[in-house]
Amino acid sequence: MTPRRLRVLIQGLPSESATLTALRNELPDEELERQADRGEPEKGRWSQHELLLASVIDTLRRVEYVLICANTDSKSKRPAPPEPIARPGAKPRKPKPVLTVAGADRLFELINGGAA
């Protein structure tokens, strides 16, 4: 079998095949990010079905969150928005920094001309 024939056979495999999964799992993170930037999710570590299922779950969670918020009294504490399911090649969201008392005091000084 020629190398060209082997390449054609591998490229024709479904994305869920064990061979393509093994090849994708060996990709470095930089290559995954490059492929994600080029809009090639089919070359990620998940199959298209898994990506679609994750999208459906995220949408359902968002609808549930909106429904809860719409039926909650305005004085009641609302739940936190749902986090999306982590996708391959996507880094988790960084938590928002919390403003401490010392930081608030420093900010107040800077705003009122204390930097001079």
C-alpha positions in Angstrom: 0.0 0.0 0.0 1.4 3.4 -0.9 1.6 6.2 1.6 -0.8 8.3 -0.4 -3.4 5.5 -0.3 -3.0 5.2 3.5 -3.5 8.9 3.9 -6.6 8.8 1.8 -8.0 5.9 3.8 -7.3 7.7 7.2 -8.8 11.0 6.0 -11.9 9.1 5.0 -12.5 7.6 8.4 -15.3 9.0 10.5 -14.3 11.5 13.2 -15.3 9.1 16.0 -13.0 6.3 14.8 -10.3 5.0 17.1 -7.6 5.9 14.7 -8.6 9.6 14.3 -9.3 9.9 18.0 -5.7 8.6 18.7 -4.3 11.1 16.2 -6.2 14.0 17.7 -5.2 13.1 21.2 -1.6 13.4 20.2 -2.0 17.0 19.0 -0.2 19.6 21.0 -2.3 22.4 22.6 -0.9 25.0 20.1 -2.1 23.0 17.2 -5.6 22.6 18.7 -5.8 26.4 19.2 -4.7 27.0 15.7 -7.3 24.6 14.3 -10.0 26.2 16.6 -9.0 29.7 15.2 -9.4 28.4 11.7 -12.9 27.1 12.4 -12.2 23.4 12.2 -14.0 22.0 15.2 -14.1 18.6 13.5 -10.4 18.3 14.1 -10.8 18.8 17.9 -10.7 16.1 20.4 -14.5 15.8 20.5 -16.7 14.5 17.7 -19.3 16.8 16.1 -22.0 14.9 17.9 -20.3 15.6 21.3 -19.9 19.3 20.4 -23.6 19.6 19.4 -24.7 17.8 22.6 -22.6 20.1 24.7 -24.2 23.1 22.9 -27.7 21.7 23.5 -26.9 21.2 27.2 -25.6 24.8 27.5 -28.7 26.1 25.9 -31.0 24.1 28.1 -29.1 25.3 31.2 -29.4 28.9 30.0 -33.2 28.5 29.4 -33.6 27.0 32.9 -31.6 29.9 34.4 -33.8 32.5 32.6 -37.0 30.7 33.7 -35.8 30.7 37.3 -34.9 34.4 37.1 -38.2 35.3 35.5 -40.2 33.6 38.2 -38.1 34.8 41.2 -39.1 37.9 43.2 -36.9 40.9 42.5 -35.9 41.0 46.2 -34.8 37.4 46.3 -31.3 36.3 45.6 -30.9 35.0 42.0 -28.8 32.0 41.2 -25.5 32.4 39.4 -25.6 32.0 35.6 -24.7 28.5 34.5 -21.2 27.7 33.4 -20.8 26.3 29.9 -19.4 22.8 29.5 -15.7 22.9 28.9 -14.8 22.2 25.2 -11.5 20.8 23.9 -8.9 23.5 23.4 -10.8 26.1 25.4 -9.3 27.2 28.7 -11.6 27.6 31.7 -12.8 31.1 32.4 -10.8 33.1 34.9 -12.6 34.2 38.0 -13.4 37.9 38.2 -11.0 39.7 40.7 -12.6 40.7 43.9 -12.2 44.3 45.1 -10.7 44.2 48.6 -11.0 47.0 51.2 -7.4 48.0 50.7 -7.9 48.0 46.9 -11.0 50.2 47.3 -9.1 52.6 49.5 -6.3 52.8 47.0 -8.7 53.4 44.1 -10.5 56.1 46.1 -7.1 57.8 46.7 -6.2 57.6 43.0 -9.6 59.1 41.9 -9.3 62.0 44.4 -5.8 63.0 43.2 -3.8 61.0 45.7 -1.4 59.7 43.0 0.5 63.0 42.8 
